[in-house]
């Protein structure tokens, strides 16, 4: 079985939404790259990142956090949220 850890980003922070409700947020960390490094150290073979702000705005909103994650881990990083194709 392959388990892929996810990092959900809102306001540049690592969060989880309660039942998808943007008003019910639990913050797990202020440093997304550190969270990604932690997943890598624990043996993850890839990471899934969701730009929650981008999903609402319709365009990526946490670009710098995502760039930093990609720079600081040696794993494939899949990104979703805010990506639209016309």
Biotite code that builds the C-alpha atoms (Angstrom):
import biotite.structure as struc

atoms = struc.array([
    struc.Atom([0.000, 0.000, 0.000], chain_id="A", res_id=1, res_name="UNK", atom_name="CA", element="C"),
    struc.Atom([1.239, 3.481, -0.863], chain_id="A", res_id=2, res_name="UNK", atom_name="CA", element="C"),
    struc.Atom([0.328, 6.252, 1.574], chain_id="A", res_id=3, res_name="UNK", atom_name="CA", element="C"),
    struc.Atom([0.882, 9.784, 0.264], chain_id="A", res_id=4, res_name="UNK", atom_name="CA", element="C"),
    struc.Atom([0.992, 12.498, 2.944], chain_id="A", res_id=5, res_name="UNK", atom_name="CA", element="C"),
    struc.Atom([-0.794, 15.751, 2.162], chain_id="A", res_id=6, res_name="UNK", atom_name="CA", element="C"),
    struc.Atom([-0.001, 19.284, 3.200], chain_id="A", res_id=7, res_name="UNK", atom_name="CA", element="C"),
    struc.Atom([-2.981, 21.644, 2.960], chain_id="A", res_id=8, res_name="UNK", atom_name="CA", element="C"),
    struc.Atom([-1.989, 25.312, 2.754], chain_id="A", res_id=9, res_name="UNK", atom_name="CA", element="C"),
    struc.Atom([-4.075, 28.264, 3.896], chain_id="A", res_id=10, res_name="UNK", atom_name="CA", element="C"),
    struc.Atom([-2.451, 31.632, 4.458], chain_id="A", res_id=11, res_name="UNK", atom_name="CA", element="C"),
    struc.Atom([0.981, 30.042, 4.090], chain_id="A", res_id=12, res_name="UNK", atom_name="CA", element="C"),
    struc.Atom([0.330, 27.668, 7.006], chain_id="A", res_id=13, res_name="UNK", atom_name="CA", element="C"),
    struc.Atom([-0.220, 23.908, 7.243], chain_id="A", res_id=14, res_name="UNK", atom_name="CA", element="C"),
    struc.Atom([-3.875, 23.327, 8.108], chain_id="A", res_id=15, res_name="UNK", atom_name="CA", element="C"),
    struc.Atom([-6.794, 20.923, 8.080], chain_id="A", res_id=16, res_name="UNK", atom_name="CA", element="C"),
    struc.Atom([-10.367, 21.991, 7.486], chain_id="A", res_id=17, res_name="UNK", atom_name="CA", element="C"),
    struc.Atom([-13.109, 20.391, 9.520], chain_id="A", res_id=18, res_name="UNK", atom_name="CA", element="C"),
    struc.Atom([-15.472, 18.738, 7.035], chain_id="A", res_id=19, res_name="UNK", atom_name="CA", element="C"),
    struc.Atom([-14.226, 21.085, 4.291], chain_id="A", res_id=20, res_name="UNK", atom_name="CA", element="C"),
    struc.Atom([-15.402, 24.184, 6.163], chain_id="A", res_id=21, res_name="UNK", atom_name="CA", element="C"),
    struc.Atom([-13.014, 27.103, 5.576], chain_id="A", res_id=22, res_name="UNK", atom_name="CA", element="C"),
    struc.Atom([-14.228, 28.669, 8.833], chain_id="A", res_id=23, res_name="UNK", atom_name="CA", element="C"),
    struc.Atom([-13.245, 25.609, 10.904], chain_id="A", res_id=24, res_name="UNK", atom_name="CA", element="C"),
    struc.Atom([-9.470, 25.439, 10.565], chain_id="A", res_id=25, res_name="UNK", atom_name="CA", element="C"),
    struc.Atom([-6.888, 23.602, 12.651], chain_id="A", res_id=26, res_name="UNK", atom_name="CA", element="C"),
    struc.Atom([-3.330, 24.891, 12.190], chain_id="A", res_id=27, res_name="UNK", atom_name="CA", element="C"),
    struc.Atom([-0.598, 22.232, 12.311], chain_id="A", res_id=28, res_name="UNK", atom_name="CA", element="C"),
    struc.Atom([2.384, 24.429, 11.526], chain_id="A", res_id=29, res_name="UNK", atom_name="CA", element="C"),
    struc.Atom([3.668, 27.732, 10.221], chain_id="A", res_id=30, res_name="UNK", atom_name="CA", element="C"),
    struc.Atom([6.481, 26.255, 8.118], chain_id="A", res_id=31, res_name="UNK", atom_name="CA", element="C"),
    struc.Atom([5.236, 24.098, 5.219], chain_id="A", res_id=32, res_name="UNK", atom_name="CA", element="C"),
    struc.Atom([8.778, 23.241, 4.077], chain_id="A", res_id=33, res_name="UNK", atom_name="CA", element="C"),
    struc.Atom([9.636, 21.925, 7.543], chain_id="A", res_id=34, res_name="UNK", atom_name="CA", element="C"),
    struc.Atom([6.493, 19.784, 7.421], chain_id="A", res_id=35, res_name="UNK", atom_name="CA", element="C"),
    struc.Atom([7.531, 18.416, 4.020], chain_id="A", res_id=36, res_name="UNK", atom_name="CA", element="C"),
    struc.Atom([11.041, 17.643, 5.293], chain_id="A", res_id=37, res_name="UNK", atom_name="CA", element="C"),
    struc.Atom([9.492, 15.847, 8.237], chain_id="A", res_id=38, res_name="UNK", atom_name="CA", element="C"),
    struc.Atom([7.382, 13.662, 5.929], chain_id="A", res_id=39, res_name="UNK", atom_name="CA", element="C"),
    struc.Atom([10.476, 12.912, 3.856], chain_id="A", res_id=40, res_name="UNK", atom_name="CA", element="C"),
    struc.Atom([12.463, 11.954, 6.971], chain_id="A", res_id=41, res_name="UNK", atom_name="CA", element="C"),
    struc.Atom([9.639, 9.603, 7.973], chain_id="A", res_id=42, res_name="UNK", atom_name="CA", element="C"),
    struc.Atom([9.932, 7.746, 4.660], chain_id="A", res_id=43, res_name="UNK", atom_name="CA", element="C"),
    struc.Atom([7.365, 9.349, 2.369], chain_id="A", res_id=44, res_name="UNK", atom_name="CA", element="C"),
    struc.Atom([8.048, 8.683, -1.309], chain_id="A", res_id=45, res_name="UNK", atom_name="CA", element="C"),
    struc.Atom([6.038, 11.717, -2.504], chain_id="A", res_id=46, res_name="UNK", atom_name="CA", element="C"),
    struc.Atom([3.976, 14.581, -1.073], chain_id="A", res_id=47, res_name="UNK", atom_name="CA", element="C"),
    struc.Atom([0.627, 16.015, -2.120], chain_id="A", res_id=48, res_name="UNK", atom_name="CA", element="C"),
    struc.Atom([0.182, 19.772, -1.539], chain_id="A", res_id=49, res_name="UNK", atom_name="CA", element="C"),
    struc.Atom([-3.196, 21.522, -1.728], chain_id="A", res_id=50, res_name="UNK", atom_name="CA", element="C"),
    struc.Atom([-3.427, 25.307, -2.090], chain_id="A", res_id=51, res_name="UNK", atom_name="CA", element="C"),
    struc.Atom([-6.745, 25.813, -0.285], chain_id="A", res_id=52, res_name="UNK", atom_name="CA", element="C"),
    struc.Atom([-6.670, 29.586, -0.837], chain_id="A", res_id=53, res_name="UNK", atom_name="CA", element="C"),
    struc.Atom([-6.080, 28.925, -4.515], chain_id="A", res_id=54, res_name="UNK", atom_name="CA", element="C"),
    struc.Atom([-9.068, 26.603, -4.710], chain_id="A", res_id=55, res_name="UNK", atom_name="CA", element="C"),
    struc.Atom([-11.290, 29.502, -3.598], chain_id="A", res_id=56, res_name="UNK", atom_name="CA", element="C"),
    struc.Atom([-9.563, 32.200, -5.665], chain_id="A", res_id=57, res_name="UNK", atom_name="CA", element="C"),
    struc.Atom([-9.308, 30.141, -8.847], chain_id="A", res_id=58, res_name="UNK", atom_name="CA", element="C"),
    struc.Atom([-5.565, 30.768, -9.143], chain_id="A", res_id=59, res_name="UNK", atom_name="CA", element="C"),
    struc.Atom([-2.539, 29.723, -7.057], chain_id="A", res_id=60, res_name="UNK", atom_name="CA", element="C"),
    struc.Atom([-2.146, 31.784, -3.861], chain_id="A", res_id=61, res_name="UNK", atom_name="CA", element="C"),
    struc.Atom([0.602, 29.975, -1.934], chain_id="A", res_id=62, res_name="UNK", atom_name="CA", element="C"),
    struc.Atom([3.245, 29.905, -4.657], chain_id="A", res_id=63, res_name="UNK", atom_name="CA", element="C"),
    struc.Atom([6.205, 30.796, -2.455], chain_id="A", res_id=64, res_name="UNK", atom_name="CA", element="C"),
    struc.Atom([5.398, 28.127, 0.132], chain_id="A", res_id=65, res_name="UNK", atom_name="CA", element="C"),
    struc.Atom([5.059, 25.560, -2.657], chain_id="A", res_id=66, res_name="UNK", atom_name="CA", element="C"),
    struc.Atom([8.323, 26.662, -4.295], chain_id="A", res_id=67, res_name="UNK", atom_name="CA", element="C"),
    struc.Atom([10.112, 26.332, -0.964], chain_id="A", res_id=68, res_name="UNK", atom_name="CA", element="C"),
    struc.Atom([8.722, 22.833, -0.404], chain_id="A", res_id=69, res_name="UNK", atom_name="CA", element="C"),
    struc.Atom([9.875, 21.733, -3.869], chain_id="A", res_id=70, res_name="UNK", atom_name="CA", element="C"),
    struc.Atom([13.357, 23.196, -3.269], chain_id="A", res_id=71, res_name="UNK", atom_name="CA", element="C"),
    struc.Atom([13.807, 21.628, 0.143], chain_id="A", res_id=72, res_name="UNK", atom_name="CA", element="C"),
    struc.Atom([12.753, 18.020, -0.450], chain_id="A", res_id=73, res_name="UNK", atom_name="CA", element="C"),
    struc.Atom([14.046, 15.466, -2.917], chain_id="A", res_id=74, res_name="UNK", atom_name="CA", element="C"),
    struc.Atom([10.618, 13.893, -3.410], chain_id="A", res_id=75, res_name="UNK", atom_name="CA", element="C"),
    struc.Atom([8.076, 14.333, -6.195], chain_id="A", res_id=76, res_name="UNK", atom_name="CA", element="C"),
    struc.Atom([5.529, 16.981, -5.126], chain_id="A", res_id=77, res_name="UNK", atom_name="CA", element="C"),
    struc.Atom([2.014, 16.929, -6.543], chain_id="A", res_id=78, res_name="UNK", atom_name="CA", element="C"),
    struc.Atom([0.129, 20.239, -6.306], chain_id="A", res_id=79, res_name="UNK", atom_name="CA", element="C"),
    struc.Atom([-3.593, 20.958, -6.492], chain_id="A", res_id=80, res_name="UNK", atom_name="CA", element="C"),
    struc.Atom([-5.882, 23.887, -5.753], chain_id="A", res_id=81, res_name="UNK", atom_name="CA", element="C"),
    struc.Atom([-6.378, 26.991, -7.840], chain_id="A", res_id=82, res_name="UNK", atom_name="CA", element="C"),
    struc.Atom([-5.379, 25.395, -11.110], chain_id="A", res_id=83, res_name="UNK", atom_name="CA", element="C"),
    struc.Atom([-7.853, 26.158, -13.888], chain_id="A", res_id=84, res_name="UNK", atom_name="CA", element="C"),
    struc.Atom([-7.769, 25.344, -17.582], chain_id="A", res_id=85, res_name="UNK", atom_name="CA", element="C"),
    struc.Atom([-9.847, 27.540, -19.871], chain_id="A", res_id=86, res_name="UNK", atom_name="CA", element="C"),
])
